[in-house]
Amino acid sequence: MDRLTLIGLIVAVGAIFGGQLIEGGSIDALLDWAAFIIVVGGSAGAVMIQSHSNTFLKALKIFGWVFRPPVQPLEEGVTRVAAWSNLARREGLLGLEKNLDETIDPFILKGLNMLVDGNEPDAIRKAMYVELDVDDKELLKAAKVFESMGGYSPTLGIVGAVLGLIHVMGNLSNPELLGAGIATAFVATIYGVGFANLFFIPVYHKLRAVIAERSQYREMIVEGIACIAEGENPRVIEGKLSGYVTR
């Protein structure tokens, strides 16, 4: 669990509710299912219209990364590449092949198989970077689903406000019903702006950061495999890859 994300969400929601209480209002005044459905449901529907089904489903799949981002073991990766380099130097590439197993990330396994097959370093880099680039673009497209929701939700908040005012105007002869319509109008606006700036857009930027970390780890592994193919000294390889490790 990413504690900072959880703390940030609690702080953001707490700031809104806390401000409402300080102003003398009640929490119940900010809870309106009609406004929630208009803003969140409308934003989700708009994004479904603009997105490819695979992109939308991938967005739902990677949403969990906001709270449980995949661990990118950079230091462990440097150690693993150094171990592969030592093994290849000691037993040759066939010795390295014997130590490959299906538990290795398919992306990394592909690079190692290319190495064992005797491909040139440049060929390994080109093939792996093409796959890495395509994968990153697909993930970023999925992350942009949440950015788009952040763009639509303020407008849907205005739609909710207009609907609330229509409800108000239709009940001018019934003063007891005016309060609910006015509340929906203002709360929908709050939901639209609030969900955009406190949830949807932050989720997009968090996913971008996670994707960048994932890409950095994979890039490091690709460079390590290419260095092994070039026959560089294991210590030299370890020194080069240590530059990828952030302190």
Backbone as JSON, one array per atom type, in Angstrom:
{
  "sequence": "MDRLTLIGLIVAVGAIFGGQLIEGGSIDALLDWAAFIIVVGGSAGAVMIQSHSNTFLKALKIFGWVFRPPVQPLEEGVTRVAAWSNLARREGLLGLEKNLDETIDPFILKGLNMLVDGNEPDAIRKAMYVELDVDDKELLKAAKVFESMGGYSPTLGIVGAVLGLIHVMGNLSNPELLGAGIATAFVATIYGVGFANLFFIPVYHKLRAVIAERSQYREMIVEGIACIAEGENPRVIEGKLSGYVTR",
  "N": [[0.84, -1.2, 0.0], [0.59, 2.16, -0.91], [1.38, 4.53, 1.18], [1.54, 7.31, 1.11], [-0.23, 8.08, -0.91], [-2.67, 7.26, 0.22], [-2.69, 8.84, 2.54], [-2.69, 11.37, 1.36], [-5.18, 11.35, 0.07], [-6.89, 11.22, 2.27], [-6.22, 13.63, 3.53], [-7.01, 15.48, 1.56], [-9.83, 15.05, 1.3], [-10.5, 15.47, 3.96], [-9.81, 18.15, 4.23], [-11.77, 19.45, 2.71], [-14.19, 18.69, 4.02], [-13.52, 19.55, 6.58], [-13.22, 22.32, 6.19], [-15.86, 22.91, 5.56], [-17.13, 22.4, 8.0], [-15.86, 24.29, 9.63], [-16.86, 26.59, 8.54], [-19.32, 26.52, 9.55], [-21.17, 24.85, 8.46], [-22.77, 21.65, 7.67], [-21.75, 18.18, 7.4], [-23.52, 16.54, 6.08], [-24.68, 18.2, 4.21], [-22.97, 18.15, 2.09], [-23.21, 15.73, 0.96], [-24.62, 14.15, -1.59], [-26.38, 12.05, -3.52], [-27.51, 12.27, -6.05], [-26.03, 14.35, -7.28], [-23.52, 13.13, -7.23], [-23.87, 10.91, -8.95], [-24.46, 12.2, -11.36], [-22.06, 13.61, -11.9], [-19.82, 11.73, -11.61], [-20.8, 9.42, -12.92], [-21.55, 10.56, -15.39], [-19.07, 11.54, -16.3], [-17.6, 9.16, -16.5], [-19.11, 7.86, -18.48], [-18.72, 9.59, -20.68], [-15.99, 9.26, -21.11], [-15.94, 6.57, -21.81], [-17.15, 6.71, -24.3], [-15.21, 8.04, -25.82], [-13.0, 6.41, -25.7], [-11.07, 3.49, -26.69], [-12.16, 0.14, -26.21], [-10.26, -1.68, -25.17], [-8.35, 0.06, -24.14], [-9.8, 1.37, -22.15], [-10.43, -0.77, -20.43], [-7.87, -1.51, -19.68], [-7.17, 0.75, -18.28], [-8.82, 0.51, -16.03], [-7.63, -1.73, -14.99], [-5.01, -0.93, -14.3], [-5.54, 0.94, -12.41], [-5.33, 0.15, -9.77], [-2.64, 0.46, -9.28], [-2.3, 2.96, -8.25], [-2.69, 2.83, -5.52], [-1.35, 0.52, -4.83], [1.44, 0.41, -6.08], [3.46, -1.3, -8.51], [6.43, -2.84, -7.43], [9.66, -1.73, -8.23], [12.53, -3.19, -8.33], [15.31, -1.8, -8.35], [17.98, -1.87, -7.3], [18.21, -4.6, -6.73], [17.9, -5.49, -9.33], [20.26, -4.59, -10.57], [22.07, -6.21, -9.24], [21.21, -8.73, -10.13], [21.7, -8.6, -12.89], [24.47, -8.33, -12.86], [25.1, -10.81, -11.8], [24.19, -12.49, -13.87], [25.99, -11.69, -15.81], [28.45, -12.52, -14.74], [28.0, -15.27, -14.73], [27.68, -15.79, -17.47], [30.2, -15.13, -18.32], [31.72, -17.0, -17.04], [30.65, -19.55, -17.68], [29.76, -19.3, -20.23], [27.28, -18.4, -22.77], [25.5, -20.51, -23.03], [25.53, -21.63, -20.53], [24.22, -19.66, -19.18], [21.71, -19.95, -20.27], [20.76, -22.27, -19.1], [19.98, -21.43, -16.65], [17.72, -19.97, -16.91], [14.29, -19.34, -16.3], [10.68, -19.69, -16.21], [9.63, -17.93, -14.41], [10.73, -15.46, -14.61], [10.23, -12.09, -15.6], [8.35, -11.73, -18.58], [9.17, -9.83, -20.49], [11.85, -9.32, -19.79], [12.79, -11.91, -20.01], [12.58, -12.33, -22.75], [14.63, -10.64, -23.69], [16.86, -11.92, -22.56], [16.75, -14.38, -23.86], [17.25, -13.56, -26.46], [19.85, -12.75, -26.1], [21.11, -15.19, -25.42], [20.72, -16.5, -27.82], [22.62, -15.36, -29.37], [22.39, -12.82, -30.55], [23.31, -9.58, -31.83], [24.46, -6.79, -29.83], [23.28, -4.26, -30.57], [21.06, -5.12, -31.98], [19.6, -6.38, -30.0], [19.07, -4.2, -28.32], [17.5, -2.56, -30.06], [15.24, -4.19, -30.62], [14.2, -4.62, -28.04], [13.77, -2.04, -27.1], [11.82, -1.14, -28.85], [9.62, -2.73, -28.09], [9.42, -1.87, -25.45], [8.8, 0.84, -25.8], [6.31, 0.73, -27.14], [4.77, -0.56, -25.2], [4.87, 1.31, -23.1], [3.51, 3.46, -24.29], [0.94, 2.39, -24.6], [0.21, 2.03, -21.93], [0.28, 4.68, -21.02], [-1.75, 5.77, -22.56], [-3.89, 4.47, -21.39], [-3.72, 5.56, -18.82], [-4.39, 8.17, -19.38], [-7.11, 8.1, -19.51], [-8.08, 8.74, -17.01], [-7.21, 11.34, -16.8], [-8.8, 12.49, -18.75], [-11.32, 12.13, -17.6], [-11.0, 13.9, -15.53], [-11.08, 16.22, -16.98], [-13.67, 16.27, -17.98], [-15.36, 16.21, -15.71], [-15.7, 18.79, -14.3], [-17.34, 20.14, -16.12], [-19.54, 18.44, -16.18], [-20.32, 18.89, -13.61], [-21.35, 21.45, -13.83], [-23.51, 20.84, -15.47], [-24.99, 19.31, -13.67], [-25.56, 21.34, -11.85], [-27.22, 23.01, -13.39], [-29.34, 21.25, -13.86], [-30.25, 20.99, -11.26], [-31.15, 23.6, -10.81], [-33.18, 23.73, -12.68], [-34.91, 21.94, -11.5], [-35.51, 23.41, -9.24], [-36.81, 25.67, -10.35], [-39.06, 24.43, -11.33], [-40.47, 23.93, -9.1], [-41.35, 26.19, -7.81], [-43.75, 26.84, -6.71], [-43.87, 25.22, -4.58], [-42.39, 25.7, -1.84], [-41.1, 24.07, 0.06], [-39.72, 22.2, -1.39], [-37.7, 23.49, -2.63], [-35.24, 23.71, -1.39], [-33.86, 21.23, -1.66], [-33.39, 21.12, -4.42], [-31.74, 23.38, -4.85], [-29.58, 22.68, -3.27], [-28.6, 20.38, -4.62], [-27.78, 21.64, -6.96], [-25.59, 23.31, -6.17], [-23.92, 21.48, -4.85], [-23.32, 19.67, -6.89], [-21.66, 21.2, -8.51], [-19.49, 21.52, -6.79], [-18.71, 18.82, -6.57], [-17.97, 18.31, -9.23], [-15.7, 20.0, -9.71], [-14.17, 19.25, -7.51], [-13.75, 16.39, -7.74], [-12.28, 16.39, -10.1], [-9.88, 17.82, -9.49], [-8.97, 16.79, -7.1], [-8.93, 14.08, -7.34], [-9.27, 12.62, -10.02], [-7.35, 13.88, -11.84], [-4.97, 13.91, -10.17], [-4.74, 11.08, -9.92], [-4.12, 10.36, -12.55], [-1.58, 11.6, -12.86], [-0.16, 10.23, -10.91], [-0.18, 7.63, -11.91], [1.3, 8.07, -14.25], [3.82, 8.57, -13.11], [4.35, 6.09, -11.93], [4.44, 4.46, -14.2], [6.67, 5.58, -15.46], [8.7, 4.88, -13.64], [8.61, 2.13, -13.89], [9.35, 1.86, -16.56], [11.94, 2.86, -16.42], [13.23, 0.9, -14.9], [13.03, -1.32, -16.63], [14.46, -0.36, -18.81], [16.98, -0.21, -17.71], [17.54, -2.94, -17.33], [17.57, -3.8, -20.01], [19.81, -2.4, -20.99], [21.74, -3.59, -19.42], [21.67, -6.28, -20.31], [22.45, -5.89, -22.97], [25.03, -4.96, -22.56], [26.2, -7.25, -21.52], [26.1, -8.8, -23.82], [27.97, -7.4, -25.28], [30.22, -8.16, -24.06], [31.34, -6.93, -21.82], [33.12, -6.24, -18.77], [31.92, -7.66, -15.73], [32.03, -6.04, -13.4], [32.26, -3.51, -14.48], [29.85, -3.33, -15.84], [28.08, -3.43, -13.66], [28.78, -1.02, -12.44], [27.98, 0.82, -14.4], [25.18, 0.42, -14.46], [24.46, 1.13, -11.92], [23.98, 3.8, -11.96], [21.34, 4.11, -12.56], [20.02, 3.72, -10.25], [18.21, 5.38, -7.89], [18.85, 7.49, -5.12]],
  "CA": [[0.0, 0.0, 0.0], [1.3, 3.44, -0.97], [0.84, 5.3, 2.3], [1.43, 8.73, 0.76], [-1.49, 8.24, -1.65], [-3.77, 7.15, 1.18], [-2.67, 10.04, 3.39], [-3.1, 12.5, 0.53], [-6.63, 11.27, -0.14], [-7.52, 11.57, 3.55], [-6.0, 15.07, 3.75], [-7.83, 16.23, 0.6], [-11.24, 14.96, 1.71], [-10.61, 16.1, 5.27], [-9.75, 19.6, 4.07], [-13.09, 19.91, 2.25], [-15.16, 18.53, 5.1], [-13.11, 20.41, 7.68], [-13.58, 23.69, 5.83], [-17.32, 23.02, 5.66], [-17.47, 22.48, 9.42], [-15.38, 25.58, 10.14], [-17.78, 27.62, 8.06], [-20.59, 26.37, 10.25], [-22.06, 23.95, 7.73], [-22.8, 20.25, 8.11], [-21.22, 17.22, 6.44], [-24.64, 16.02, 5.29], [-24.98, 19.12, 3.12], [-22.08, 17.85, 0.96], [-23.48, 14.36, 0.5], [-25.8, 14.17, -2.48], [-26.22, 10.96, -4.48], [-27.86, 12.74, -7.4], [-24.87, 15.08, -7.8], [-22.45, 12.15, -7.44], [-24.18, 10.12, -10.15], [-24.35, 13.08, -12.53], [-20.66, 13.95, -12.16], [-18.96, 10.56, -11.8], [-21.38, 8.6, -13.98], [-21.45, 11.27, -16.66], [-17.65, 11.57, -16.71], [-17.24, 7.8, -16.93], [-19.76, 7.6, -19.76], [-18.05, 10.37, -21.72], [-14.7, 8.62, -21.38], [-16.22, 5.32, -22.53], [-17.44, 7.05, -25.69], [-14.01, 8.46, -26.53], [-11.9, 5.45, -25.55], [-11.16, 2.12, -27.19], [-12.53, -0.75, -25.1], [-9.05, -2.23, -24.56], [-7.72, 1.12, -23.37], [-10.61, 1.6, -20.96], [-10.26, -1.91, -19.53], [-6.51, -1.43, -19.13], [-7.2, 1.82, -17.28], [-9.38, -0.08, -14.82], [-6.67, -2.7, -14.47], [-3.85, -0.28, -13.69], [-5.98, 1.87, -11.37], [-4.81, -0.35, -8.5], [-1.26, 0.92, -9.1], [-2.31, 4.21, -7.49], [-2.59, 2.48, -4.11], [-0.33, -0.54, -4.7], [2.29, 0.45, -7.27], [4.4, -2.43, -8.62], [7.78, -2.54, -6.93], [10.72, -1.8, -9.24], [13.73, -3.44, -7.51], [16.47, -1.35, -9.12], [19.23, -2.41, -6.73], [18.19, -6.05, -6.97], [18.1, -5.68, -10.76], [21.7, -4.44, -10.84], [22.72, -7.43, -8.73], [20.85, -9.86, -11.01], [22.41, -8.45, -14.16], [25.87, -8.64, -12.57], [25.18, -12.27, -11.64], [24.09, -13.05, -15.21], [27.24, -11.39, -16.51], [29.47, -13.42, -14.2], [27.67, -16.62, -15.18], [27.99, -15.87, -18.9], [31.66, -15.08, -18.48], [32.31, -18.22, -16.48], [30.16, -20.76, -18.33], [29.29, -19.02, -21.59], [25.86, -18.1, -22.9], [24.72, -21.73, -22.81], [25.41, -21.76, -19.09], [23.18, -18.72, -18.79], [20.43, -20.51, -20.72], [20.33, -23.29, -18.15], [19.47, -20.79, -15.44], [16.51, -19.21, -17.21], [13.04, -20.02, -15.93], [9.47, -18.98, -16.61], [9.23, -16.95, -13.4], [11.28, -14.16, -14.98], [9.33, -11.21, -16.37], [8.41, -12.09, -20.0], [9.95, -8.82, -21.21], [13.26, -9.59, -19.5], [13.1, -13.24, -20.55], [12.78, -12.15, -24.19], [15.97, -10.1, -23.88], [17.85, -12.95, -22.23], [16.72, -15.38, -24.93], [17.97, -12.96, -27.59], [21.27, -12.8, -25.73], [21.56, -16.59, -25.53], [20.71, -16.86, -29.23], [23.78, -14.76, -30.03], [22.09, -11.58, -31.26], [24.22, -8.46, -31.6], [23.96, -5.84, -28.82], [22.39, -3.27, -31.16], [19.81, -5.8, -32.34], [18.88, -6.58, -28.73], [18.57, -2.89, -27.9], [16.43, -2.11, -30.95], [14.04, -5.01, -30.43], [13.67, -4.43, -26.71], [13.28, -0.66, -26.96], [10.55, -1.06, -29.58], [8.58, -3.3, -27.23], [9.29, -0.99, -24.29], [8.13, 2.07, -26.23], [4.91, 0.41, -27.42], [4.13, -0.87, -23.93], [4.71, 2.57, -22.38], [2.47, 4.26, -24.95], [-0.35, 1.8, -24.28], [-0.09, 2.32, -20.53], [0.0, 6.11, -20.9], [-3.09, 5.98, -23.12], [-4.82, 4.03, -20.36], [-3.68, 6.54, -17.72], [-5.06, 9.39, -19.83], [-8.54, 7.95, -19.26], [-8.39, 9.48, -15.79], [-7.03, 12.76, -17.11], [-10.0, 12.9, -19.48], [-12.4, 12.25, -16.62], [-10.76, 15.16, -14.83], [-11.49, 17.31, -17.86], [-15.13, 16.27, -18.16], [-16.15, 16.31, -14.48], [-16.2, 20.14, -13.98], [-18.46, 20.45, -17.01], [-20.69, 17.68, -15.69], [-20.76, 19.58, -12.4], [-22.22, 22.54, -14.28], [-24.75, 20.2, -15.91], [-25.73, 18.99, -12.45], [-26.07, 22.59, -11.28], [-28.34, 23.44, -14.22], [-30.47, 20.35, -13.59], [-30.78, 21.36, -9.96], [-31.89, 24.86, -10.94], [-34.43, 23.39, -13.39], [-35.78, 21.35, -10.47], [-35.96, 24.52, -8.4], [-37.79, 26.48, -11.09], [-40.29, 23.66, -11.5], [-41.16, 23.78, -7.82], [-41.48, 27.5, -7.16], [-45.01, 26.88, -5.96], [-43.7, 24.36, -3.4], [-41.16, 26.18, -1.19], [-40.41, 23.02, 0.82], [-38.89, 21.4, -2.3], [-36.67, 24.33, -3.24], [-33.95, 23.48, -0.75], [-33.18, 20.06, -2.24], [-32.91, 21.46, -5.76], [-30.61, 24.31, -4.75], [-28.44, 21.91, -2.73], [-28.05, 19.57, -5.71], [-27.13, 22.55, -7.9], [-24.28, 23.74, -5.68], [-23.09, 20.32, -4.55], [-22.85, 19.11, -8.16], [-20.52, 22.01, -8.93], [-18.38, 21.14, -5.92], [-18.27, 17.48, -6.96], [-17.29, 18.37, -10.52], [-14.36, 20.58, -9.54], [-13.44, 18.47, -6.51], [-13.29, 15.11, -8.29], [-11.26, 16.66, -11.12], [-8.61, 18.31, -8.94], [-8.53, 16.02, -5.93], [-8.9, 12.63, -7.59], [-9.0, 12.14, -11.37], [-6.06, 14.37, -12.37], [-3.88, 13.31, -9.39], [-4.58, 9.67, -10.27], [-3.4, 10.33, -13.83], [-0.16, 11.93, -12.67], [0.46, 9.15, -10.13], [0.05, 6.52, -12.84], [2.43, 8.46, -15.1], [5.04, 8.38, -12.33], [4.56, 4.64, -11.78], [4.84, 3.96, -15.53], [8.04, 6.04, -15.7], [9.58, 4.04, -12.82], [8.61, 0.8, -14.52], [10.13, 1.99, -17.79], [13.34, 3.03, -16.03], [13.74, -0.41, -14.5], [13.19, -2.16, -17.81], [15.55, 0.2, -19.61], [18.22, -0.62, -17.05], [17.76, -4.36, -17.63], [17.94, -3.9, -21.42], [21.19, -1.96, -21.13], [22.58, -4.62, -18.8], [21.74, -7.44, -21.22], [23.26, -5.47, -24.12], [26.43, -4.9, -22.11], [26.67, -8.64, -21.46], [26.34, -9.21, -25.21], [29.19, -6.74, -25.74], [31.35, -8.8, -23.37], [31.96, -6.04, -20.85], [33.45, -6.79, -17.45], [30.78, -7.59, -14.81], [32.13, -4.89, -12.5], [31.99, -2.32, -15.29], [28.4, -3.34, -16.06], [27.45, -3.06, -12.4], [29.02, 0.4, -12.24], [27.12, 1.58, -15.31], [23.77, 0.3, -14.1], [24.21, 1.76, -10.64], [23.51, 5.15, -12.23], [19.88, 4.09, -12.64], [19.48, 3.57, -8.9], [18.03, 6.66, -7.21], [19.15, 7.43, -3.69]],
  "C": [[0.88, 1.25, 0.0], [0.69, 4.36, 0.09], [0.64, 6.76, 1.93], [0.14, 9.0, -0.01], [-2.68, 8.22, -0.7], [-3.85, 8.39, 2.06], [-3.14, 11.26, 2.61], [-4.59, 12.53, 0.3], [-7.38, 11.68, 1.12], [-7.4, 13.07, 3.81], [-6.91, 15.89, 2.83], [-9.3, 16.24, 1.0], [-11.46, 15.66, 3.04], [-10.59, 17.61, 5.18], [-11.1, 20.15, 3.63], [-14.11, 19.84, 3.37], [-14.83, 19.44, 6.29], [-13.47, 21.87, 7.42], [-15.08, 23.93, 5.94], [-17.75, 23.17, 7.12], [-17.04, 23.81, 10.02], [-16.31, 26.71, 9.75], [-19.16, 27.53, 8.71], [-21.6, 25.48, 9.55], [-22.02, 22.54, 8.29], [-22.25, 19.35, 7.01], [-22.33, 16.72, 5.52], [-24.95, 16.9, 4.08], [-24.13, 18.84, 1.89], [-22.31, 16.46, 0.38], [-24.77, 14.35, -0.31], [-25.59, 13.12, -3.57], [-26.53, 11.4, -5.91], [-26.68, 13.46, -8.04], [-23.72, 14.12, -8.11], [-22.66, 11.37, -8.73], [-24.01, 10.96, -11.41], [-22.89, 13.29, -12.89], [-19.83, 12.72, -12.49], [-19.5, 9.68, -12.92], [-21.28, 9.26, -15.34], [-20.03, 11.31, -17.19], [-17.2, 10.2, -17.22], [-17.85, 7.48, -18.29], [-19.1, 8.34, -20.91], [-16.72, 9.75, -22.11], [-14.89, 7.31, -22.13], [-16.47, 5.6, -24.01], [-16.16, 7.34, -26.46], [-12.9, 7.41, -26.56], [-12.16, 4.15, -26.28], [-11.42, 1.21, -26.0], [-11.29, -1.31, -24.4], [-8.36, -1.2, -23.68], [-8.48, 1.36, -22.07], [-10.43, 0.47, -19.95], [-8.86, -1.91, -18.9], [-6.43, -0.35, -18.07], [-7.75, 1.3, -15.95], [-8.39, -1.03, -14.16], [-5.52, -2.03, -13.73], [-4.24, 0.72, -12.6], [-5.43, 1.45, -10.01], [-3.39, 0.1, -8.23], [-1.2, 2.22, -8.29], [-2.1, 3.92, -6.01], [-1.56, 1.39, -3.85], [0.54, -0.56, -5.95], [3.23, -0.75, -7.32], [5.8, -2.01, -8.2], [8.79, -2.72, -8.06], [12.06, -1.95, -8.5], [15.01, -3.08, -8.27], [17.78, -1.95, -8.6], [19.32, -3.91, -6.95], [18.43, -6.36, -8.45], [19.56, -5.56, -11.15], [22.44, -5.7, -10.41], [22.45, -8.62, -9.64], [21.61, -9.79, -12.32], [23.89, -8.79, -13.97], [26.07, -10.15, -12.42], [25.08, -12.96, -12.99], [25.4, -12.86, -15.99], [28.36, -12.31, -16.05], [29.26, -14.84, -14.69], [28.02, -16.79, -16.66], [29.49, -15.88, -19.14], [32.31, -16.38, -18.05], [31.92, -19.46, -17.28], [29.72, -20.55, -19.78], [27.79, -18.8, -21.62], [24.98, -19.32, -22.68], [24.53, -22.0, -21.32], [24.33, -20.83, -18.55], [21.79, -19.26, -19.14], [19.88, -21.51, -19.71], [19.68, -22.68, -16.9], [18.24, -19.93, -15.68], [15.29, -20.02, -16.79], [11.86, -19.12, -16.24], [9.0, -17.95, -15.59], [9.77, -15.56, -13.7], [10.26, -13.39, -15.79], [9.47, -11.53, -17.85], [9.23, -11.1, -20.83], [11.44, -9.08, -21.03], [13.68, -10.92, -20.1], [13.35, -13.17, -22.06], [14.19, -11.63, -24.47], [17.05, -11.13, -23.61], [17.9, -14.03, -23.31], [17.43, -14.85, -26.18], [19.47, -12.98, -27.34], [21.83, -14.2, -25.92], [21.63, -17.03, -26.99], [21.83, -16.2, -30.03], [23.5, -13.51, -30.83], [23.09, -10.49, -30.9], [23.6, -7.5, -30.57], [22.97, -4.82, -29.38], [21.04, -3.88, -31.53], [18.96, -6.03, -31.09], [18.27, -5.26, -28.28], [17.37, -2.46, -28.75], [15.15, -2.87, -30.7], [13.39, -4.74, -29.09], [13.09, -3.03, -26.52], [11.98, -0.45, -27.74], [9.41, -1.58, -28.71], [8.34, -2.41, -26.02], [8.51, 0.27, -24.64], [6.64, 1.83, -26.47], [4.15, 0.17, -26.12], [3.88, 0.41, -23.13], [3.59, 3.41, -22.97], [1.09, 3.71, -24.62], [-0.76, 2.1, -22.83], [-0.43, 3.8, -20.33], [-1.37, 6.46, -21.48], [-4.15, 5.57, -22.09], [-4.87, 5.04, -19.21], [-4.43, 7.81, -18.09], [-6.59, 9.3, -19.71], [-8.94, 8.78, -18.03], [-8.18, 10.98, -15.98], [-8.27, 13.29, -17.84], [-11.19, 13.04, -18.54], [-12.26, 13.54, -15.82], [-11.13, 16.36, -15.66], [-12.99, 17.42, -18.0], [-15.89, 16.61, -16.88], [-16.55, 17.74, -14.11], [-17.39, 20.53, -14.85], [-19.71, 19.7, -16.58], [-21.21, 18.27, -14.38], [-21.69, 20.74, -12.74], [-23.56, 21.99, -14.77], [-25.62, 19.87, -14.71], [-26.32, 20.23, -11.81], [-27.29, 23.08, -12.06], [-29.56, 22.56, -13.96], [-31.1, 20.68, -12.24], [-31.61, 22.63, -10.02], [-33.21, 24.64, -11.7], [-35.43, 22.81, -12.39], [-36.36, 22.44, -9.57], [-37.06, 25.32, -9.1], [-39.11, 25.76, -11.26], [-41.08, 23.51, -10.22], [-41.27, 25.11, -7.07], [-42.75, 27.6, -6.33], [-44.95, 26.01, -4.71], [-42.39, 24.71, -2.69], [-40.39, 25.09, -0.46], [-39.51, 22.16, -0.06], [-37.73, 22.2, -2.89], [-35.28, 24.03, -2.68], [-33.18, 22.34, -1.38], [-32.62, 20.38, -3.61], [-31.72, 22.38, -5.73], [-29.38, 23.58, -4.23], [-27.79, 21.08, -3.82], [-27.27, 20.44, -6.69], [-25.73, 22.9, -7.43], [-23.36, 22.55, -5.4], [-22.54, 19.68, -5.82], [-21.64, 19.89, -8.67], [-19.29, 21.67, -8.11], [-17.82, 19.78, -6.31], [-17.47, 17.53, -8.27], [-15.87, 18.88, -10.39], [-13.53, 19.74, -8.58], [-12.9, 17.16, -7.05], [-12.18, 15.32, -9.32], [-9.91, 16.92, -10.48], [-8.09, 17.53, -7.74], [-8.45, 14.53, -6.18], [-8.47, 12.28, -9.01], [-7.63, 12.59, -11.9], [-4.88, 13.89, -11.52], [-3.65, 11.84, -9.69], [-3.81, 9.53, -11.57], [-1.91, 10.58, -13.63], [0.56, 10.85, -11.85], [0.76, 7.96, -11.04], [1.2, 6.83, -13.79], [3.76, 8.22, -14.38], [5.38, 6.9, -12.18], [5.04, 4.04, -13.1], [6.28, 4.36, -15.84], [9.03, 5.21, -14.9], [9.71, 2.64, -13.42], [9.47, 0.8, -15.77], [11.62, 2.11, -17.48], [13.97, 1.7, -15.65], [14.0, -1.31, -15.71], [14.32, -1.67, -18.72], [16.9, -0.21, -19.02], [18.55, -2.07, -17.38], [18.2, -4.53, -19.09], [19.4, -3.5, -21.62], [22.15, -2.98, -20.53], [22.76, -5.83, -19.7], [22.6, -7.11, -22.44], [24.72, -5.41, -23.76], [27.02, -6.3, -21.98], [27.0, -9.14, -22.86], [27.62, -8.59, -25.77], [30.43, -7.29, -25.05], [32.03, -7.92, -22.35], [32.17, -6.75, -19.52], [32.26, -6.63, -16.51], [30.82, -6.39, -13.87], [31.83, -3.58, -13.23], [30.48, -2.2, -15.53], [27.67, -2.89, -14.8], [27.61, -1.57, -12.12], [28.14, 1.25, -13.13], [25.67, 1.58, -14.84], [23.46, 0.96, -12.76], [23.73, 3.21, -10.79], [22.0, 5.24, -12.32], [19.24, 4.07, -11.25], [19.41, 4.94, -8.23], [18.24, 6.49, -5.72], [18.13, 8.25, -2.9]]
}
